[in-house]
Amino acid sequence: MPMRNLKRVRPLLLLAIFGAVMTALAACTPHHGQSTFGPAGPIAERQKDLFVLIFWVAMAVLVVVEAVIIVLTLKFRRRASTTGVPEQTHGNQRLEIAWTIAPALILAVIAIPTVSMIFSLDREATSAAGNLEVVVTGHQWWWEVQYTGEDVVSANEVHIPVGVPVRVVLESDDVIHSFWVPKLAGKVDLIPTRTNQLVMEASEPGVFFGQCAEFCGEAHALMRFRVVAHQPDDFRAWLDGMRRPALAPEPGSLAATGQGIFAGNCSMCHSASTADARSARAERSVQHTRQAAFLADPKGTRIISAPNLTHLATRLTLGAGLVDFNEAELTAWIKDPGSVKPGNRMEALAQVYRAGGLSDDQIKAVVAYLMTLKPAPPGESSLPPAPSADPVARGKQIFASAGCSGCHSTGSDAILGPGLGGIAQRAANRKSGMSASDYLHESIVNPTAYIVQGFSPVMPGNFGQTLTAADIDALVAYLETLP
């Protein structure tokens, strides 16, 4: 290259080198929320140490190879006095043995600790089930979270105790995802029809960022989550809170109105009352049924697998970790989900959006209801605090607060149980000689008395104890109004 051209290129070359160095340094900062260089747990610390070992081995190879290239380039470059073809060297047995053994030794230095750690972490993940096991199921594009043996269900947030190795069981309901929390553990894929696992441990309380690290569709980059590490006592308190139902809204309040709107428009896709053990255990089956309905008719279905909203008001974020949870963001999310999370299926498939969406007043009411979804204080009832003068209105509240809306829609859509639209007419048409009211009453207090063909007998049988006679009468009155 002519000298004058070299002078022109040199500033651009130096600028490019400077930019590359600064980018590399920025990527390595340990203070970034998703940096692997700032581990917050012993598992991540060991993985970082392995990375550092591999890095320095690779750097040594780079230095040696580049040094050899430079020496050979300078020593054997073509000179003005050179004539003819340089002397050729073939069949140098020592060299061939050397450059076969050297790479093998280098790979062994890398492979032995890598493979050893893979098997070690898998054994630790299996044994960690005795401490705490969390089942994480990947969906397009959110995370379902269940705590084995604890009867607790959540979404997009994983809560763990500090100083305790946690087994995370990884499954997928649709395509391949990848669970990655850089500061606590490495990434492991979630593969349909297969179960994988990892072990995760935090050495300090805090909130740690995670995301899907495997391209899984249109909203892949927006499929995030949080891992919240608590002190052990605080973690137990969190679990206890998740097992307490939310307080029912005051009759006639804006939140009570929103509860009814939610039950009629949102409950076929979102569970919001799985605080009781039986509902929590049934949630996986509910989600599977929703997913099966979607797969059977991806464009025409009105039911989709969607995040569990139990105690939503205690969460940190919305939209699978995209925005902070607060009233303003919740309002924006319900009004126009696509503006918050492009590609989400709620806006594309949910019947309420196909019909034009909710009005501003309806959104305000639903937001008021969702903001009440937090654990009730110990010992307080989750049922409406005062009887409503209108039995149908009270029955509508009970339908949502008692968890009925998690398994039954108020239309024709089947979830885990049959849709209840027109249930009074169907009951009246039965040739049992029993009135519709009596049939509905018996079905509530004794769910195994009449099993609808095609559905499993999973309905809780304790409503006769948890609901008063007046509550059941009100619930029956409401069900009889469903068109």
N, C-alpha and C positions, 0 to 999 in steps of 0.2 A: 504494500500500500504506500503510495507517495506520502512524503512527510507532511505536506500541506493538508492532505485529507485526514491524516492521523490527528493533527492538531484540532481539526473540526470535530472529530468524533470523540476525542478524549473527554471533554466536559460532560457529554451525554453518557459516556461509559461510566464515569465517576458518579454521576447522579443516579444511574441505574443500580450501581453497586451499593451506594449509600441507602437507596430505597429498599433494596433487598435485605440489607443488614438490619435496618430499623424494623422492617416487617417481621423478620425472624425474632428479633429481641422482644417485640410487642407480643408475639405469639407465645413466648416463653415466660411471661410474667406470672409469678405465683399468686398474685392478688386478684386475678380475673376470676369471675364466678365459676367458670368452667375450665380452669387451667389444671392440667394434670401435675403441674410443678408445685402446687400448694396443697398436698394431701392433708385431709382432716381425719384420717383413720389409719389403723395399722395395715389394712389390706391395700389401700391405695399407696401407702408408704412403701410397701414391698414391691408393688408394681412399678413405682417410680424408680426405685433402686435398680430393678431389672432393666428398665429403659435406659438409665444412665450407663449401666455396664455395656449394653448393646451400642449406645451412642459412642462411647469412647473406643470400643473395638472398631466400629465403623470409621471413626476419625483416624485411628491408627492406620487402617487400610488405605484411607484416602491420602494421608500424608505420604505413606510409603510408595503407593502407586504414582502419585503425582511427582514425587521426587525422582523416581526411576524414569518417568517420562521426560522430565526436564533434563536429567543427566544424559539420557540417550539422545535426546533432540540436539543438545549442544555438542556432545562428543562425536556423534556420527552424522552431523549435518553435512550436506553436500558443500564442498569448498570449490573455489574457482580452479584450483589445481587438479580437482578430481576428474578422472577420465574413465569411461567405461562403467561397468556394473560393479558395485561393491561386492566384496567377498561374502558369499552366502554360507550360513551355518545351519545344518540340518541334523536331526537325530542326536542332539545333545542329551544323553540319557539323564545326567545329573540334573539339568535344568527341568526336564520333563517331570522327574520324580519330585523335585522341589516344588514346582508350581501345581502339583496334584496334592501333595501332602499339606502344604501351607493352607490352602483354602479349606481343606477338610478339618484341620485343627481349629481354624478360626470359626467355622460353623459349629464345631463341637463345643467351643467355649460359649457360643450363643445358645445352642440348642439344649444342652444339658440343663442349665438353670431354668430355661423357658419351659421345657416339657415338665420338669420337676415341679415348677410352680403351678402349672395347669392342673396336674393330678392332685397336688396338695390342696389347692383351693376347692377343687371338686369334693374332696374328702371332708374339708372343713364345712362346706355348704351343707352336706348331708348331715353331719353331726350337729350343726347349728339349729336344726329343726327342733331340738330339745329345748332351745332357748325361746325362739320366736320364729314362726314361719309366715311369710307374706306371699300371697299368690297375686301376681300381676298379670293381667290379661290385656294384650294390645288390641285396639280397635282402630279403624280409620275414623277419626284421628284423635283418640283419647285413650286414657289408661283406666282400667277397672282394677280396684285394689280390695282384696279380702284378707282377713286375718284368720288363719286356720285355728280352730278351737276357741276363738274369742267371740264369734258371732258378730263381727263388725265388718261393715262394707263402706267403702268410700270410693273416690275417683280423683285422679290427677294429683294426689298428694299421698306420700308414703311416710307414715310416722313411725319412728323407731326410738328405742332407748339408747342413751349414750353408754359406751363400754360393753355392749352386748353384741356378739356376732349374730347376725340375722340371716336366715336362709330365705332367699327370694326365689320363688318358683315362677318361671316365665312361660306363658302360653300366648297363643294368638288365636283370635276368632276369624281372621280373614287372610291377611297377607303377612309376609315376613316383616317384622319390626326389629329394632335393636334397642335394648335398655342400657342407658349410659349415664352414670353419675360420676364425672371425672374425679371429684375430690374424695369419693368414698369407695369406688369399685370400678373395675374395667367394664367394657361393653360386652354383652352377650345377646345373641339373636333370639327372638321369639318366633318360632316356626310352627305353622299350622300342623295339627295332628301330632305334634311332638312337644315334650316337656323338657325344658332346660332349667338350669339353676345357677345361682351365684351366691357368694357370701358377701355381706356388706356390714361394716362396723364404723361407727363414728366415735371419735375420741373426745369430742367437745360438742356442746349444744349449738344449734344453729340451723339455718335454712340453706340447703344445697341444691344447686340447679342440675336438672337432668333433661334429657331430650331423646327422641328417637334418632338413632344414628344409621338407619338403613332406609333408603328411599322406599316409600310405601304409598305413593300416590300424590295427588294434587296438593294436599295440605301437609305434606310430610314435614316441611321446615317449621310448621306451626304446631307440631305435636310435642309439647313440652310438659314438664311436671316438676314438682318440688319434693325433696326429701327433708322432713322436719325431724331433727334429733332433739329429744327431750332428756332431762335427767330422769332416772328410772321412776321415781315417785310421780313426776309430772306425766310420764307416759302412761302409767296405770290410771291416773286421774283422767287422761284423755280417753282411754279405752272405756272407763266407766261412764263418762259423759256420752260417748257414742252409743251406749246401750240404753240411754234414757231417752224416751220420746220427747219431741218438742212440745211446748205448751200450745194448746189450740188457741186460735185467735178469739177475741171477744166477739160474741154474737152481734151482728149488725155492723161490725167494724169494716174498714176498707180491706184489712187483711183477710177477714172472713169471706168477703166478696171475691178476693183474689184466689182464695183456696178453692172455691167453687169453679172459677174459671180454669184454674190449673187442672182440677180433676176432670173437667170436660174436654180439655184441649191438649194437655201435656202429659197426663199420667199414663197414656198408652205407651209412651217411649221412655219416660223418666220415672224411676221409683224415688219417692221422697219420704218414705216412712218405714225403713228397714231397721229401726232401732231394736225391735223385739227379735228374739233369737230365731224364731221360725221364719220370719220374713227374710232375715239376713241369710239363712241357710238356703232359702229358695231363690235368692237373687241370681245365682249363676244360671239356674234353669230358666228364669224369666228372661235374662239377657240372651240365652241360647235360643229361646223361642222367638224373640224379636229378630235376632240375626237370621234365623231360618226363614222367617216371613220376608225379610228383605231379599235374601238370596233367591227365594222362589219367584219374586217379581221385583227386581231392582228399581224399575221405573214407576211401577204402579202401586207399590206398597204404601200404606199409610202408617206402618209401624217400623221403626228402626231401633237398633241398639243404641242407647244413649246413656250419658253419665248418671250415676246415682246421685241424687240431690239431698240425701239425708244430712241434716245439719249443715246445709250449704253455707249459712251465714257465718260459720266458724272458719271457713277456708280463706286462704291467702290470695287466690287468683281465680280468674274465670277463663273459659275457652281453652282448657288444657295448658294453663300457665302463661297465657298471652298478656293479660291485663290484670291489674290489681282488683281485688274484690271490694266493691263499694256500690252504693245505690246508683250513682251516675253511670258507672260502667255496666252495671246489671241492666239498667234501663236501655242503654245503647245496644247491648247485646240482644235483648229480646226484640227490640224494634227493628234492628237491621243486622242480623248475625253475619252477613257477608261482608259488611264494612269492618268488622272486627277480625273475622277469620275466613278469608276467601276459601271457597272449596268445601265449607262445612255442609253436612247432609241435612241438618235441621231445616235450613231455609229451603233446600231443594225438594225435600220429600215430606216434611210434616204437613198434615192436612190443614192445619190452621194457617200456614203461610201460603198454601195453594189457594186458599179461599180469600186471600188478601191480607192476612195477618190480623193482629188484635188492634183495637182502637187505642188511642192514647190513654183514655180512662181505664180501659181493661189492662193495659200494660202497667199503669200506675198501681192498680189493685194487685196484680200478680207480683210485682216487685215488693209491695208491702207485705204480702204473704211470705215470699221467699226470704225476706229479711228477718222473719220470725223463726226460721228453721235453725234452731240451736238447742242444745240440751236443756230440758226443764230442770230446775233445782231439785235435789234429791227429795223424794217424798211427795212431790206435787203431781196431780193428775194431768195427763195430756189431753183429756177430753174437754170440750167447751166448758168454761167455768160456770156458766149459768144456763139453765134450760131456756130454750127459745120458745116464745109463745106459738110459733109456727112449727109443727112437727116436721114438715117437709124440709124447712130450712135447717132445723137441727139435724135431721137425718143426713142432709147433704154435707154438713160439717163432720159428722161422725164417719161418713163414707171415706172422707179424706184422712181424718186424724187417726182412725183405727187401722189404716193400712190397706183398705179394700181397693183403693185406686192403683195400688202397685201391681195387682194381678188381674183386675177387671177394668175394662173400659166401660164408659157409659153409652157406647154405641154398639155397633155390630162387630168391631174388631176384637179378635181373641188375643189375649196375651198369655199368661200362664193358665188363666181360667177363661171361660166363655165371656163374650161381650154381654152386657146386661141390658142393652137397648131392647125395649118391648118385653122385658122379663115377666111383667104382670100378665100380659096377654098369653104368653107361652105357658105360664103356670096355669092359667084358667082353662087352657085347652087340654090339659092333662086329664086322662080318664081315671083319676084316682079318687074322685068324689071329694077332694080336699079343695078348699077355697084358695085363691091365689095368695091371700094374706097369710093363711096358715102354712102354705107350702114354703113361702119365703121365710117365715119365722123359723120353721123346722130346718130349713137349709142353712140358716145362720147359726143356730145353737147346736145342730147335729149335722155337720157338713157331709158325713159319710152316708146319710140317709138316702140321698138322691145324687148319684154321680152322673154327670152329663157324659154321654158317650164320646170317647176321644180325649178326655181330660183325666189327669192323674188326681187321686185323692190327697192333695197336699194342703188344702185349706185348714188353717188353725181351728182346733176344736174347743178353744177356751173363751169364745165370745160370750157364752152364757154366763161365765164368771166375771169377765172384765167389763161387760156392758150391763147396765141395769135393764129391767123390763121396759121402762120408758124409753131408754136409748134404742133398744131393739125395735120397739113399735115405731119410733121416729125413723129408723133406718128403713124399715119395711115401707112406711109411707112414702119416703123419698124414692125407693126403687119402683114403686107402683106408678110414679109419674114419668119414668123414663120412656120416651117414645120409641 
